[in-house]
Amino acid sequence: MHSMAGTGTLRLDATTRGIPLVDGIVAAEIGTAGWSPSRGDLALPVLTLDETAFAANRDLFLRWCAGAGVRIAPHAKTPMSPELARSLREAGAWGATVANLQQAAVLLAHGEKRLLLANEIGGKQAGRRLGALLSAYPGVEFHAFADSPAAVATLAEAAGHSARAELSVLVEIGTGRGGARDGAAIDAIINAVANTEGVTFGGVATYEGAAATSDANETASAIARLMERTIDTFARVRAAAPGRPLIISAGGSAYFDVVTSALAPVAARDCNATVILRSGALFFADHGVYARAFAEIDRRGGLVIDGVRRSAVESFRPSLTLWAEVLSRPEPGLAICGFGMRDASFDQGLPVALRVWRDGVEQSELAAGLTVTRLNDQHAFIALPAGSSLAVGDVIAFGISHPCTCLDRWRVLFGLGADGTVTRALTTHFG
């Protein structure tokens, strides 16, 4: 993949997964090629984004957020696609979330103007790098997490090396991962912000996903305790920063209904605070971890959108598909497919076979009973039902589990239109 001035002028060739042409094609022309993965027009394996499903998920969740009184800053770490980040913002997202300086640099370079840095970044050298980055983008609204006085000092270092008078700090409360653990730690952070030149109070933040366990009741109790701590911390920050507009931020991915029900009333009573969720993956949905999360949301009562109660399972649509070809039928009951750990996520469940095509014609009877049992680097082992006629060259569409750890394996994600043909190439910037 040869980098040029803009995404549309990139020339993609056979060195990029999915591109079938040795001499390549300009990215802007991909939508006119009429390629369809089900016909094998692309060089498989390939990862595609169902454009219609993604837009439906986007519009659905933004409507839910508006009705619930919260905003969303989708986490860019999921796709690391500036085009998708921009499309979410233009549809109504508050801004974008990043996890580190490289991600911030990518989004700033592509014109984003409002970022949450939902993480600590390290020590003084990292602070100086952040300061240099912010100096290059002086008009950007920027908020960063701190869970210790040392993290506050790092952000003060950033402010000192930028053109900004002060940097907005969100006091992070946590469990299981980063974040202050008790009242003494919270007070230490608040005191550091109040007494350190170059930083100011931006609000509070937490990540409820780190409280989750395999037991639904334990998870509910742990998240409830975390929300209580977050609300208490917000009260402390509000006391230290009367009159300032403040942010209350939570992850919101699998538990957006839970955290919103706890935090939105706090912001409403305050009258000068905004709840900002940070999920990026639910816009993609999936056939695994998010499918299970949506089932749990339905168990908790589902979604209320425009006054109508809806099923999360039925409302969100998986948008990512991994396409691969059968390479071998070495023994009865086994097929080897042309993708592996370098192509698909597997940390939250193996891919799921959805549909099968042969010579461009769907073979619906062949999809039943196919099970991915394990992955090598470049091979998937598919258990077959007795008597299966699945053959070498058949194309299988797979659903994935956990968009974040699937998308980061791809330099280019191909948009797919309603007719099953490629609409565009979306470059990713994972570094």
C-alpha positions as CSV (number, residue, x, y, z in Angstrom):
1,M,0.0,0.0,0.0
2,H,1.7,3.2,-1.2
3,S,0.8,6.3,0.9
4,M,0.0,9.5,-0.9
5,A,-1.6,12.8,-0.1
6,G,-5.1,11.6,0.9
7,T,-7.0,8.4,1.3
8,G,-8.7,8.7,-2.0
9,T,-5.4,9.0,-3.9
10,L,-3.8,5.9,-2.2
11,R,-2.8,3.3,-4.6
12,L,-3.7,-0.1,-3.2
13,D,-2.0,-3.1,-4.8
14,A,-1.4,-6.8,-4.1
15,T,0.6,-6.0,-1.1
16,T,-2.7,-5.1,0.7
17,R,-4.9,-7.9,1.7
18,G,-8.0,-8.1,-0.4
19,I,-6.6,-6.3,-3.5
20,P,-6.6,-8.8,-6.4
21,L,-4.6,-6.6,-8.8
22,V,-0.8,-6.8,-8.9
23,D,-0.5,-3.3,-10.5
24,G,-3.1,-1.9,-8.1
25,I,-6.0,0.5,-8.1
26,V,-6.5,4.0,-6.8
27,A,-8.6,3.8,-3.6
28,A,-11.1,6.3,-4.9
29,E,-11.9,4.0,-7.9
30,I,-12.6,0.8,-5.8
31,G,-16.3,1.6,-5.6
32,T,-16.6,1.5,-9.4
33,A,-14.9,-1.9,-9.8
34,G,-18.0,-3.9,-8.9
35,W,-16.1,-6.4,-6.8
36,S,-18.0,-8.8,-4.7
37,P,-16.4,-11.0,-2.0
38,S,-19.1,-13.7,-2.4
39,R,-17.9,-14.2,-6.1
40,G,-14.3,-14.3,-5.0
41,D,-13.5,-11.0,-6.8
42,L,-11.2,-9.9,-4.0
43,A,-8.1,-11.7,-2.8
44,L,-9.4,-13.6,0.2
45,P,-9.3,-13.4,3.1
46,V,-10.9,-9.9,3.4
47,L,-12.8,-8.0,6.1
48,T,-15.8,-6.0,5.0
49,L,-18.1,-3.4,6.7
50,D,-21.8,-3.6,5.9
51,E,-22.4,0.1,5.2
52,T,-26.2,-0.1,5.8
53,A,-25.8,-2.0,9.1
54,F,-23.2,0.4,10.4
55,A,-25.3,3.5,9.5
56,A,-28.4,1.9,11.1
57,N,-26.4,1.1,14.3
58,R,-25.1,4.7,14.4
59,D,-28.5,6.3,13.9
60,L,-30.1,4.0,16.4
61,F,-27.6,4.6,19.2
62,L,-27.5,8.4,18.7
63,R,-31.2,8.5,19.0
64,W,-31.0,6.5,22.2
65,C,-28.4,8.8,23.6
66,A,-30.5,11.9,22.7
67,G,-33.5,10.4,24.5
68,A,-31.4,9.4,27.5
69,G,-29.8,12.8,27.9
70,V,-26.2,11.7,27.2
71,R,-23.6,12.3,24.5
72,I,-21.2,9.8,22.9
73,A,-17.5,10.3,22.0
74,P,-16.9,7.0,20.1
75,H,-13.6,5.3,20.9
76,A,-11.4,5.6,17.9
77,K,-9.2,2.6,19.0
78,T,-11.8,0.3,17.6
79,P,-11.4,1.0,13.9
80,M,-8.7,3.7,13.9
81,S,-10.4,5.0,10.8
82,P,-10.6,8.8,10.5
83,E,-13.4,8.5,7.9
84,L,-15.6,6.6,10.3
85,A,-14.8,8.9,13.2
86,R,-15.8,11.8,11.0
87,S,-19.0,10.1,9.9
88,L,-20.0,9.5,13.5
89,R,-19.2,13.1,14.5
90,E,-21.1,14.5,11.5
91,A,-24.1,12.3,12.5
92,G,-24.2,13.9,16.0
93,A,-21.4,12.4,18.1
94,W,-19.9,14.8,20.7
95,G,-16.3,14.1,19.6
96,A,-14.0,11.2,19.7
97,T,-12.1,9.2,22.3
98,V,-8.5,8.0,22.0
99,A,-6.3,5.8,24.3
100,N,-2.8,7.1,23.5
101,L,-0.8,9.9,21.8
102,Q,-0.5,8.0,18.5
103,Q,-4.3,7.7,18.2
104,A,-4.7,11.4,19.1
105,A,-2.2,12.4,16.5
106,V,-4.0,10.4,13.8
107,L,-7.4,12.0,14.6
108,L,-6.0,15.5,15.0
109,A,-4.2,15.2,11.7
110,H,-7.5,14.3,10.0
111,G,-9.4,17.3,11.4
112,E,-11.0,16.2,14.7
113,K,-11.5,19.1,17.0
114,R,-12.7,17.5,20.2
115,L,-11.0,14.6,21.9
116,L,-11.1,12.7,25.2
117,L,-7.8,11.0,26.0
118,A,-9.3,8.1,28.1
119,N,-6.1,6.9,29.7
120,E,-3.0,8.0,31.5
121,I,0.1,8.5,29.2
122,G,3.2,8.1,31.4
123,G,5.7,10.5,32.7
124,K,7.4,13.8,31.8
125,Q,8.6,12.7,28.3
126,A,5.1,11.6,27.4
127,G,3.9,15.0,28.7
128,R,6.3,16.8,26.5
129,R,5.2,14.8,23.5
130,L,1.6,15.6,24.2
131,G,2.5,19.3,24.6
132,A,4.2,19.3,21.2
133,L,1.2,17.7,19.7
134,L,-1.3,20.1,21.2
135,S,0.9,23.0,20.1
136,A,0.4,21.9,16.5
137,Y,-3.4,22.0,17.0
138,P,-4.1,25.0,19.2
139,G,-7.9,25.1,18.5
140,V,-8.7,21.6,19.7
141,E,-10.8,20.9,22.8
142,F,-8.9,18.3,24.7
143,H,-9.6,16.4,28.0
144,A,-7.3,13.8,29.6
145,F,-7.6,11.3,32.4
146,A,-5.5,11.4,35.6
147,D,-5.7,8.8,38.4
148,S,-2.8,10.0,40.5
149,P,-0.8,13.2,41.3
150,A,1.9,11.9,39.1
151,A,-0.5,11.7,36.2
152,V,-1.6,15.3,36.9
153,A,2.1,16.3,36.8
154,T,2.5,14.7,33.4
155,L,-0.5,16.8,32.1
156,A,1.0,19.9,33.6
157,E,4.2,19.1,31.8
158,A,2.1,18.9,28.6
159,A,0.5,22.2,29.3
160,G,3.9,23.8,29.8
161,H,5.1,22.6,26.5
162,S,2.1,23.7,24.5
163,A,0.5,27.1,23.8
164,R,-2.3,26.4,26.2
165,A,-2.8,28.2,29.5
166,E,-4.3,25.0,31.0
167,L,-5.2,21.5,30.3
168,S,-8.6,19.9,31.2
169,V,-8.2,16.9,33.6
170,L,-10.8,14.2,34.3
171,V,-10.3,12.5,37.6
172,E,-10.4,8.8,36.9
173,I,-12.1,6.4,39.3
174,G,-11.5,2.7,38.7
175,T,-11.5,-0.9,39.6
176,G,-9.7,-3.8,38.1
177,R,-7.6,-1.5,35.8
178,G,-6.5,2.1,36.1
179,G,-8.3,4.7,38.2
180,A,-8.2,5.9,41.8
181,R,-9.4,3.2,44.3
182,D,-10.4,5.1,47.4
183,G,-11.3,8.5,48.8
184,A,-7.7,9.3,49.8
185,A,-6.5,8.7,46.3
186,I,-9.3,10.9,44.9
187,D,-8.6,13.7,47.3
188,A,-4.9,13.6,46.3
189,I,-5.8,14.0,42.7
190,I,-8.2,16.8,43.4
191,N,-5.6,18.6,45.5
192,A,-3.0,18.1,42.8
193,V,-5.2,19.7,40.1
194,A,-6.2,22.5,42.4
195,N,-2.6,23.4,43.3
196,T,-0.8,22.7,40.0
197,E,-0.3,25.4,37.4
198,G,-1.3,24.5,33.9
199,V,-4.2,22.1,34.7
200,T,-7.8,22.6,35.5
201,F,-10.8,20.5,36.4
202,G,-12.6,18.9,33.5
203,G,-14.8,16.4,35.4
204,V,-14.7,12.7,36.3
205,A,-14.4,9.5,34.4
206,T,-14.5,5.7,34.9
207,Y,-14.6,2.5,33.0
208,E,-17.3,0.1,34.2
209,G,-16.2,-2.8,31.9
210,A,-13.2,-3.5,34.2
211,A,-15.7,-4.3,36.9
212,A,-17.3,-7.1,34.9
213,T,-17.1,-10.8,35.9
214,S,-18.5,-14.0,34.5
215,D,-21.4,-13.7,37.0
216,A,-24.1,-11.2,36.0
217,N,-25.3,-10.5,39.6
218,E,-21.7,-9.9,40.8
219,T,-21.1,-7.6,37.8
220,A,-24.3,-5.6,38.5
221,S,-23.2,-5.1,42.1
222,A,-19.7,-4.2,41.2
223,I,-20.8,-1.6,38.6
224,A,-23.4,-0.2,41.0
225,R,-20.6,0.4,43.6
226,L,-18.4,2.0,40.9
227,M,-21.2,4.3,39.9
228,E,-21.6,5.3,43.6
229,R,-17.9,6.1,43.8
230,T,-18.1,8.1,40.5
231,I,-21.1,10.1,41.7
232,D,-19.3,10.8,45.0
233,T,-16.2,11.9,43.2
234,F,-18.2,14.2,40.9
235,A,-19.6,15.9,44.0
236,R,-16.0,16.4,45.3
237,V,-14.8,17.8,42.0
238,R,-17.9,20.1,41.7
239,A,-17.1,21.4,45.2
240,A,-13.6,22.2,44.0
241,A,-14.7,23.7,40.7
242,P,-18.0,25.6,41.3
243,G,-19.5,27.0,38.1
244,R,-17.3,25.2,35.7
245,P,-18.8,23.0,33.0
246,L,-17.9,19.4,33.8
247,I,-17.9,16.1,32.1
248,I,-19.0,12.8,33.6
249,S,-17.7,10.0,31.4
250,A,-18.1,6.2,31.3
251,G,-17.2,3.5,28.8
252,G,-20.7,2.5,28.1
253,S,-20.1,-0.4,25.7
254,A,-21.9,-3.4,27.2
255,Y,-23.5,-1.5,30.0
256,F,-24.5,1.8,28.5
257,D,-28.0,1.5,29.9
258,V,-26.7,0.8,33.4
259,V,-24.2,3.7,33.6
260,T,-26.6,6.1,31.9
261,S,-29.4,5.4,34.4
262,A,-26.9,6.1,37.3
263,L,-25.1,9.2,35.8
264,A,-27.6,11.0,33.7
265,P,-29.8,12.2,36.7
266,V,-26.6,13.5,38.4
267,A,-25.8,15.7,35.3
268,A,-29.4,16.8,35.0
269,R,-29.5,18.0,38.7
270,D,-26.1,19.7,38.3
271,C,-27.3,21.7,35.2
272,N,-23.7,22.3,34.1
273,A,-22.5,18.8,33.5
274,T,-22.6,16.4,30.5
275,V,-22.5,12.6,30.5
276,I,-20.3,11.4,27.7
277,L,-20.1,7.7,26.8
278,R,-17.1,6.4,25.0
279,S,-18.0,3.1,23.2
280,G,-16.8,2.6,19.7
281,A,-17.4,-1.1,19.2
282,L,-21.2,-1.2,19.6
283,F,-21.5,0.7,16.3
284,F,-20.1,-2.4,14.6
285,A,-21.9,-4.9,16.8
286,D,-20.8,-8.6,16.2
287,H,-21.8,-12.2,16.4
288,G,-20.2,-12.9,19.8
289,V,-19.4,-10.7,22.8
290,Y,-21.7,-7.8,21.7
291,A,-24.4,-10.2,20.7
292,R,-24.3,-11.6,24.3
293,A,-24.1,-8.0,25.7
294,F,-27.2,-7.0,23.8
295,A,-29.1,-10.1,25.1
296,E,-28.2,-8.9,28.6
297,I,-29.5,-5.5,27.9
298,D,-32.8,-7.1,26.8
299,R,-32.8,-9.0,30.0
300,R,-32.5,-5.7,31.8
301,G,-35.5,-4.3,29.9
302,G,-34.2,-3.4,26.4
303,L,-34.0,0.0,24.8
304,V,-36.4,2.9,25.0
305,I,-36.1,5.0,21.8
306,D,-38.6,7.7,21.0
307,G,-40.9,6.3,23.7
308,V,-41.0,2.8,22.2
309,R,-39.3,-0.2,24.0
310,R,-37.2,-2.2,21.6
311,S,-35.0,-5.3,21.7
312,A,-31.3,-4.5,21.6
313,V,-30.6,-7.9,20.0
314,E,-33.1,-7.2,17.2
315,S,-32.1,-3.5,16.8
316,F,-28.3,-3.7,16.5
317,R,-27.0,-5.4,13.4
318,P,-23.5,-7.0,13.0
319,S,-21.7,-5.1,10.4
320,L,-18.3,-6.9,10.1
321,T,-17.9,-9.9,7.9
322,L,-14.7,-12.0,7.3
323,W,-14.6,-13.7,4.0
324,A,-12.4,-16.7,3.3
325,E,-12.0,-19.5,0.9
326,V,-11.9,-23.3,1.6
327,L,-8.3,-24.4,0.9
328,S,-8.4,-28.1,1.7
329,R,-10.7,-31.0,2.6
330,P,-7.9,-33.3,4.0
331,E,-10.2,-35.7,5.8
332,P,-13.9,-36.4,6.4
333,G,-15.5,-33.9,8.8
334,L,-12.7,-31.3,8.4
335,A,-12.1,-28.3,6.1
336,I,-9.2,-25.9,6.2
337,C,-10.1,-22.3,5.5
338,G,-7.8,-19.5,4.4
339,F,-7.8,-17.2,7.4
340,G,-6.2,-17.4,10.9
341,M,-5.2,-15.5,14.0
342,R,-3.6,-12.9,11.9
343,D,-6.9,-12.1,10.2
344,A,-9.6,-12.5,12.9
345,S,-10.3,-11.8,16.6
346,F,-10.4,-14.9,18.9
347,D,-10.0,-13.4,22.4
348,Q,-13.7,-13.3,23.0
349,G,-14.8,-16.2,20.9
350,L,-14.0,-17.8,17.5
351,P,-15.6,-16.6,14.2
352,V,-19.0,-18.1,13.3
353,A,-19.8,-19.4,9.8
354,L,-22.8,-17.6,8.4
355,R,-23.2,-18.3,4.7
356,V,-21.5,-20.2,1.8
357,W,-21.1,-19.4,-1.9
358,R,-19.9,-21.6,-4.8
359,D,-19.1,-19.9,-8.0
360,G,-21.0,-16.8,-6.9
361,V,-24.2,-18.7,-6.0
362,E,-25.2,-19.0,-2.4
363,Q,-25.4,-22.6,-1.1
364,S,-27.7,-22.2,1.9
365,E,-27.7,-25.9,2.8
366,L,-23.9,-25.9,3.2
367,A,-23.7,-23.3,6.0
368,A,-25.6,-25.4,8.6
369,G,-23.4,-27.1,11.1
370,L,-20.0,-25.5,10.2
371,T,-18.0,-24.8,13.3
372,V,-14.6,-23.1,13.7
373,T,-12.8,-25.1,16.2
374,R,-9.3,-23.5,16.3
375,L,-7.0,-21.1,14.4
376,N,-3.4,-21.2,13.4
377,D,-1.6,-18.1,12.1
378,Q,-3.1,-18.4,8.6
379,H,-5.5,-21.4,8.8
380,A,-8.9,-22.0,10.3
381,F,-10.1,-25.5,11.2
382,I,-13.7,-26.1,10.3
383,A,-15.6,-29.0,11.7
384,L,-18.2,-30.3,9.2
385,P,-21.5,-32.2,9.7
386,A,-21.5,-35.7,8.4
387,G,-21.9,-35.9,4.6
388,S,-21.1,-32.2,4.0
389,S,-20.2,-31.5,0.4
390,L,-18.3,-28.3,1.2
391,A,-15.6,-28.1,-1.4
392,V,-12.2,-26.5,-2.1
393,G,-12.9,-23.0,-3.5
394,D,-16.2,-22.4,-1.7
395,V,-16.4,-18.9,-0.2
396,I,-17.6,-18.7,3.4
397,A,-18.7,-15.5,5.2
398,F,-17.9,-15.5,8.9
399,G,-19.2,-13.3,11.7
400,I,-16.6,-12.2,14.3
401,S,-16.6,-11.6,18.0
402,H,-15.0,-8.4,19.4
403,P,-14.6,-5.8,16.7
404,C,-11.6,-4.1,18.4
405,T,-9.3,-7.0,18.1
406,C,-10.4,-7.9,14.6
407,L,-10.1,-4.5,13.0
408,D,-6.6,-3.9,14.2
409,R,-5.4,-6.8,12.0
410,W,-6.4,-4.9,8.8
411,R,-4.7,-2.0,7.1
412,V,-7.8,-1.6,4.8
413,L,-11.4,-2.3,5.6
414,F,-13.7,-2.6,2.6
415,G,-17.2,-1.1,2.7
416,L,-19.9,-3.3,1.3
417,G,-23.2,-2.0,-0.2
418,A,-26.6,-3.5,0.0
419,D,-26.0,-5.3,-3.3
420,G,-22.9,-7.1,-1.8
421,T,-20.4,-5.1,-3.9
422,V,-17.5,-3.1,-2.5
423,T,-18.3,0.6,-2.1
424,R,-15.0,2.0,-0.8
425,A,-11.7,1.3,0.9
426,L,-11.3,2.6,4.5
427,T,-7.7,2.8,5.6
428,T,-6.9,2.1,9.2
429,H,-4.1,3.8,11.2
430,F,-3.1,1.5,14.0
431,G,0.5,2.5,13.7
